[in-house]
């Protein structure tokens, strides 16, 4: 028996259906960013509150980030299924409430509830897949799970655009409800589990310090234009202090929420830093390209969704291709190929102008999607391959955690840059910006005002993609610290729990 999990792989005849349920759970998390990003300009046009634009993403991602390690600990204590069910239930409640939001502030709060539940879905899905597949099969399965983000991104923008144009933006939050119910039912019926109760010390203090520190810093980044200097200094200083205390605390905690000791290993450090970097990079196109296509170019939600779909399609295929390349070469080579694509895609987006149209924007997104597919798969699989059985769960969780933190920081940083550039150029005209996002309301603005707003949005997003380019160069450098010959052909099957316990 695996620890708290199903029987060995050969004795589990319906593991393909269990994997399908895990992929559905991953799909729910993956589709959120793309479908909400496509619908967000319309949401802002109806609800207003353009200044909270970035927090629609950041609130969910921050809540998800701080709960991922906690759910992992609880899954060891109480079993995968019960913890998954609890997290999925919270996520679905948050989804229903988000669709009922009557303003941007309630929407941000309900998105945070979604994030509190989403923290359980992806890491436990990955853990279940690792439980039921052999080490030789795990790399292939990981490619499929990574590809889910691409597939979700293909359906997300198209579905979001369809719902916005032919129904209501509220449905983009409700679409996950039937998927979540189906995943819960499949795992309840198909996944056998005998939970083993063991003594653990859940690192609640570490979770609180991370939430306090990261939350304070993100508020300072996103709202610095509207805060006085004293409040800004208190937020930034207090947040950094909390993060510093977190580092000290995690070094002493018996079972730290953030396993800093693993960072002493080169492959673990590269994988986590890589995950942090690409997590931030992906928020550049997902969160802001729809705004550019609709606000600066004047196209509708369908065109904005098609641009993000280009990224998602290439991500899905690149995830599968990355697995094949790693078998023939190494983890480092796959990560390098992906990073080159990230740099190329960033260069295209830096050169983006309204007159070049959605095809140019889609090309940049397509290249970044290829880079994400290669890099994401290479970083996760290399970390999993570098640790023994007893460390694989915490190592995998650390990568997912850092990627989520990267998404949170990326949303906050890019939102701050965008707001700073936009309001620095056009001042307090948030209502005009809201109307610019919706094609029907755009007609109420005169040509001079539209030209001024388009120029401001274009210049502000240019700064965002310059930072994306810098992060892409960092992603290109990081794989150089990976061992050149380390790949699936060079690794051996990690020891089983029984072999480890006999040492």
N, C-alpha and C positions, 0 to 999 in steps of 0.2 A: 504493500500500500504506500502511496505517496503521502507525505505529511499532510493530514487533514484533507486529503483529496481523493480522487477516484482511483480505481485499480490500475495496475500497469497497462501500458498501451495496448498490448495484444489482447487483453481481456476486456477492452472497451469497444464494443462493436459499432457504436453510433457516434464515435468521436467527431466524424465529419459534421454532423448536425450540431454538436456542441460547439465546434469551431464556428459554424455559421451564426450561432447565438452570440459568440464572442465578437464576431465581425459586426453584427448588428449593434452591439453595445458601443463598439468603437465608432461605428457610423454615426450614432447619435451625437457623440462628442465632436466628431470631425465636421459634420454638416452645419453645426451651429455658427461657426465663424463665417462661412461662405454665404449661407442663406440669409443671415442677419446683415452681413455687409452689403448684400445686394438690395435688401429692403430698407436699410437705414436712411438713405436720403428721403424716401417717402415718409418714413416714421417721423423724421425731424420736421418735414414739411407740415405734418398734421399735429404733432405734439409740441413743436418748438423746442427750445432748450438746446440750441446748437452747441453751446459751450460744454455740454455734457456728452458730446458726440463720442469721445474716446472712452468714457466711463461705461458705455454700453458694452464694450469689449473688456475693459480692464477689470470691472467689478466681478464678472464671471471668472475670468482667468486667475485673478488673485485668490478668490475663494477656492477655486479648483487646486491651485498650487499648494496652498497651505494644508489641504486635506488629503492630498495624495499619500504622503507617508503615514498619516494616521490610519487611513483605511487599510493600508498594507499591514500595519501592526494588528489591527482588529481582525483582519482575515486570517492571520496566524492563530489568533486566540479563539475565534468563534467559527471558523470555516469560511470558505470563499462564498458559498451561496447566500448565507444570511446577510453578510456584509454587502454583497452585491445587490441583493434585494432592497436593503435599506437605502443605499445610495441611489439606486434607480428610482425608488419611490420619491425621494426628495427632489431628484432631477425633474421628474414628471410633474410634480406639484409646482416647481418653479417655472416650468414651461407653460403650464396652464395659466398661472398668475401673470406671466409676462405678456401673454396674449390678451389679458384683461386690463393691462395698464392704461391709466387715464392721463398720464403725464410722464415726462422724462425721469423725474426723481423716482416715482414708483417703479418705472421700468428698470432703472439701474438697481434698485433694491431687489426686485424679483429676479433679475439676471444673477445677482449674487447668490440667491437661493439655488438657482440652477447650477452654479459653480460648486456649491457645497455638495450637491449630489454627484456632479460630473467627476469629482475627485475619486469616486469609487469605480467608475465604469471602465475606463481604459486600463489602469494598472491591474485590476483584478481580471479583466478579460485576457490581458497578456500573460498573467500568472496561470490562469486556467489552461491556456494554450500550451504553456511550457510544461504543465503537469501531465498533459495527456499525449505529448509528442516526444519522441526520442531526440537526443542531441543532433543526430544527422538530419532529422526532418525539421528541426526548429528553425533553421535558417530560411528554408523555403516558406514555412508558415509565417515567419516574421515579414518576409517580402509581401505576402498577401495582406497581413494586417496593416503594414505601412501603406500598401496600395489602396486600402479603404479610404484613407484621407483624400487621395486623388479622385476615387470614384464618387465619394460624398461631395467633393467640390464640383464635379461635373453636374450632378443632379441638383446641388444646392442653389447655384445661381440661376439655372433655368427654372427650377421649381419656384424659387423666390420671386423671379420676375413674373412668372405666370400668375402666382397668387396675388401679387401686388396689382397687376394690370387687370385681372379678371375677377378678383375677389377682394380680400382684405389683407393688409400686412399682418394682422393678428394671427392669421393661419400659419405663418412661418414658424411660430412658436409651438403651435398645436400639432404640427405634422409628426413630431417625434413620439406622441402619446401612443399610437397603435404599435409603433416599432418597439418601444420600450416594454409594453405589455407582452408582446410576442416573445421578446428575448427572455423576460422573466419566466414566462410559461415554459419555454423550451429548456432552460437550465433547471427549473424545478422538476421537470419530468425526466430529463435525460442524464443529468450529471449526478452520479452517485458520490456521496461524501460522508465521511465519518470524522467529524471534527475532533481534534485532540486538544484538550484544555491544558495549556502550559502557562507558567508564570511569566508575564512580561511587564515591563515598566513603560507604559506609553508616555512619550515625551510631550506632555501637555504644555510645559513651560516653553519648550522649543517652538511649538506651534504658535503660542501666544506672542513670543518675541518676533517670530517671522511675520506674523500678521501685523503687529504693531509697527515694526520697522519698515517693511515693504509698503504698507498702507500709507504711512506718514510721508515717505519719500515720494510715492506716486501722487498723493494729493498736492505736494509741493510742486511737482513737475507740471501737472495738468492745470492747476488753478493758480499758478504764480502770478498771472496777470491781474487777478482779482483780489489777491491777498496783500495785506500790508507787510512791510519788511520784517517787523517783529514776529508776526505769525508765521511767515515763510521761514525765518531763521529757526524758530522753535520746531516747526515740522521737520525741516531738513536735518537739523542737528539732533533732535530726538530720535528720528528714524535711523540715522546712521549710528547713533549710540546703541539703540536696541539691536541693530544688526551686529555691532561689535560684541555686545554681551552674548548674542546668540552663538557667535563663533567660540567664545570662551566656554559657554555652557555646554555646547555640543561635544567639546573635547573631554568633558568630565562625565557626561550622561552615560549610564550603563547601556542603554539602547537608544542612541541619538536619533532624532527625527531626520536630520541631515547627516549622513555618515561621512564626516570629513576625513576619517582615517583612510577611506578608500582612495581619496584624492592623492595619496602618496604614491599610488601606482600610476605609471605613465599612461597606460591605455585608458584607465578609468578617468584620469584627469582630462585627457584629450577628448574622450567621448562626452563627458559632461560639459566641458567648455564649448565643444562643437554643438551640442544640443542647445545650450543657452544662446549661442550665436544664431543658429538657423531658426530658433523659435522667434527671436526678434525680427529677423529678416522677413519671415513669412507674413508678418503683420503689415509690412509696407504695401504690398499689392492688395492683400485681402481687405484691409480696412480703408484704404484710400483711393485705389484705382476706380471703384464705382463712383466715388465723389468727383473724381477728375472727369470721368466720361460723362456724367450727368451735369455736373456744375460748370466745368470749363468747356467741354465740347458740345453740350446741349443735347445729348442723346438721351433716350429713355432707359428704363430699368432693364429691358431686354438686351440692349447693347452692353450695358454695364455687366450683366450676368454672363454674357458670352466671353467677355475679356477674362473674367475670373475662371470660367470653365476651361479656357485654354491652359491655364496653369494647372488645373486639376487633372485634365486628361494626360498631360505630359508627366505629372507626378505619379499617376497610377502605373503607366507603362515603365517609367524609369525605375520604380521600386522593384519590379520584376527583373528588369535588365540588370539592376545592381547586383542581385543575388547571383546571376549567371557570371557577371564579371568577377565577383569576389572569388568564385570557385576557380576560375582560370588564373587569376592574378593574386590580389591581396586586398585586405580591407583598406589599406592606405590608398591604393590605386583607385578604388571605387569612390572614396571620399574626395580625392583630388579631381576626378572627372566631374563630380557634382559641384565642387567649389568653382571650377572654371566656368561652368554653366551659370552659376550664381553671379559671378563677375560680369559675364556677357549680358545677362538679363538686366542687371543693374545699370550697365552702360546704356542700354536701349531706353530704359525708363528715365535716366538722367537727361537724355536728349529729347524726351517727349515734349511735344507742343500741341496745343489744341487743333491746329490745322492739319496735323498728321493723322488724326482720326483714330478710331478704335482698333484698327488693324495693327498699328504701331504699338499701341498699348498692349494688345493681345500677344504680340511677338515677345515683348519683354516679359510678360507673365508666363508665357510658354517656356522660355528659357529658364526662368526661376523655378518653375515646376519641375523641370528635369533635374536641376541642382538639388531641390528638396528631396526628390525621390531617391537619388543616389546617396546624398549625405545622411539623411535620416536613417536609412537602412544600414549603412556602413557603421555609423556610430553606435547604434543599438546592438547590432549583431557582434561587433568587435568587443564591446563591453561584456556581453553575455558569454562570449567565448574565452574571456580572459580570467574568469573566476570559477571557483569550484561550486558544487551543488548548493552548499549551505549559504553561499554568498550571492547566488544568482538573483534571487528575488529582490534583495536590497539594492544590488547593483543596477538591475533593470529599472527599479523604481526611481533611483537617483537620476537616471537619464531622462525619464519621463517628467520628473519633477523639475529638472533644470530647463527642459524645453518649455514647460508651462510658465516657469518664471521668466524665461526669455520672451515669451509671448506677452506676458503682463508688462514687463519693462518696455518692450517694443511699442505696445499700444500707448503706454503713458508717455514715452519719450517722443514718439512721432506725433502724438496728439499735441504735446506741448510745443513742439517745433511748428506744427501747422497753425495752431492758434496764435502763437507769437507772430509768425509771418503774416497771417491773414489780418488780424486785428491791428497789427502795427502799420498795415498799409491802408486799410479802409475804415478803421475805427469801429465805433459801436453801431453796426448796421446788421446785427444778427438776423432781424426779420427779413431783410433783403436777401441774405444768404439762404435762409430757409426757403424763400420763394424761388430762388434760382434753381434749387434742386428738383423741383417739380415742373415738368414741361408745361402743364396747364397754367400754373401760377407764374411761370417765367414770363408769360406774355404781358403781365401787368407792369413789368419793368421797362423803362425806355432803353434805347440802344446804347446811350452813353453809360448808363448805370450798369448794364449788362457787360459792356466792354471792360469797365473798371473792375467789376467783381471777378470776371474771368481771368484777367491779368493777375489779380491778387491771389486767386486760388492756384493758378499755374505756378507763380513764383514761390508760393508757400510749399507746394508739394515738390517742387524742384529741390528745395532744401532737405525734405524728407528722403528723397531718393539718393541724394548725395551721401547721407548717413548709411542708407542701405548698401551703397557701394563700398563704403569703408568696412562695414561688417562683412561683406562678401570677401574682401581681401583677407580679413582675419580668418575666415573659414578656409581660405586657400592655404594659409600658412600652417594652421593647426595640424593637418595630417602629416606634416614633415616630422612630427615627433612620434608618429606610429612606427613600429618596427617594419622594415621594408618587406620582409618575407612572411609576415603574419597573416594567415588566411585560413579558410576552411580545410585546405589540404595539409596545412602544417599543424593543425590542432588535433588532439586526441579527445575521445569522449571523457568528460569530467567524471570524477568518482561518484558512485551512488551513495545515498545516505548510509547504507549498511557498511560500505567500505570505509567511509569516513569515520563512522562511529567505532570501527574496530581498530583504528590506528592508536 
